[in-house]
Amino acid sequence: MAQTTKTAKTAKKSKPAKVAKASKPVKTAKPAKASKPAKAVKPVKASKPAKAVKPVKASKPAKAVKPVKASKPAKAVKLVKASKPAKAVKPVKASKPAKSAKQKMLFKPGDFVVYPTHGVGEVVSIEIQEIAGHKLKLFVISFDRNRMTLRVPVSKATTSGLRKLSSRKKMDNAMETLKASARVKRTMWSRRAQEYEAKINSGDPIFIAEVVRDLHRKAGQPDQSFSERQIFESARDRLAQELAAVERTDLEVATEKLEELLQAA
């Protein structure tokens, strides 16, 4: 009994064998896709034929070297003769100072000269005066019309404008200037008066003749103002003085000649 019960318990304990499940059906393989056709291979271009190599020109043959000429034998050096002893140099005599009077003496007593601001004058003498400890040689010039005596240093005669009388040709040109028509600028009288004074003081007979021509008034023309009359007479007298000295006539005769030329113009 005891064994029967054990076997019964043993039987209870053993479980029934599991029934095997049916296996899942195997999936059918998908058909493989057809492969794309291979691309056609491009034909390889034929390489260009290599350029023919130019043949190298044959180098010119080297020029033959000219044989060097044998140098001439050096000439024998001549023996230098002993030089003679130099002669004693004679002492040079001191040169005499040049006489400044002869070099710068432009005028002599009795000459007629023209000083720009005073007109025609006569050289009376040449004198030496001591001024500030220095001896100066002076031209003494007399202006009879102005009753004035002027002393001009000989060394400053040229720079001061002192000159000889004009040539006959230049005086003829001045007379021709008087015959021309007047040229009056349309500017203020004060400015024109300054220009006229500058021409008179230049001492040039042609410039002075221009002033006389421009300020002269004929019959029927407006009268001159007082200042115009003064400048006109100053220029006319200055020109008449030089004309009289050149022609060696009186001042009145030279003045009449100028008036006749002005009236005939």
C-alpha positions, 0 to 999 in steps of 0.5 A: 500500500505504501508503495502504491501511494508513492507510485501514485504521487510519482505519477501525479508529479510527472507532467504530460509531454508537450506536443510539438507545434507545427513549424512555420512555413518557410518564406519563398525567396524573392526573385533577384532583380535583373542587373542593369546593362553595363555602360559602353566603354568610350573608345580611347582617342589616339594620341597625337604623333610626337613632333619631329625633333629639329636637327641641331645646326652644326656650330661654326668652326672657331676662328683661327687665333692670329699669332701675336706680333712680337713687340718692338724693342723699347727705344733707348732713353736719351740722357737728359742734359742738365738744364741751365741755371734760370736767369734771375728774374728782374723785379717788375716795376710798379705800373703807374696808376691810370689817370681816371680823369682821361678815362672818365672825362666825357665832357670838357669846358664849353660843351653843351650837355643835357641833364634829365631834370634840368634840360640843356646846360653848358659845362663851365669848368671842371674842378676838384673839391674835398668833401668829407676827406675825399677829393672829388672831380666835378663838372660845373654846369650852368643853366642860364635859363633857370639861373642855376649852377649844378655840380656833378661828380665825374664818376657819377656823370653816366649814372645820373643821366648826364649826356651829350646833345642828341644827334641831328637824326634823332632831332629830326625824328622828334620833329616828325613826332610833332607832325603826327596826330595827338594820342590822348588816353581816356584816363584821369588827368592826374594819372596822365599828368604823372606820365607826362612829367615822367616823359619830360624828366627822361630827357629823351627828345622823342618822349618830350615831343610826344607830350608837346604834340598831345597837349597842343591845342589848335584853333577851334579846340577846347582851351587847355586847363592851367595845369595842362598849359604848364606841362605843355610849356615846360615840354615845349621849352625843353625841346626848343632848348635842345633844338637851338643847341643842336642847330646853333640858333636862338631859343626864340627861333627854335620855339617858332619852328616848333609852333609852325610844325604844330600848326601845320600838323 
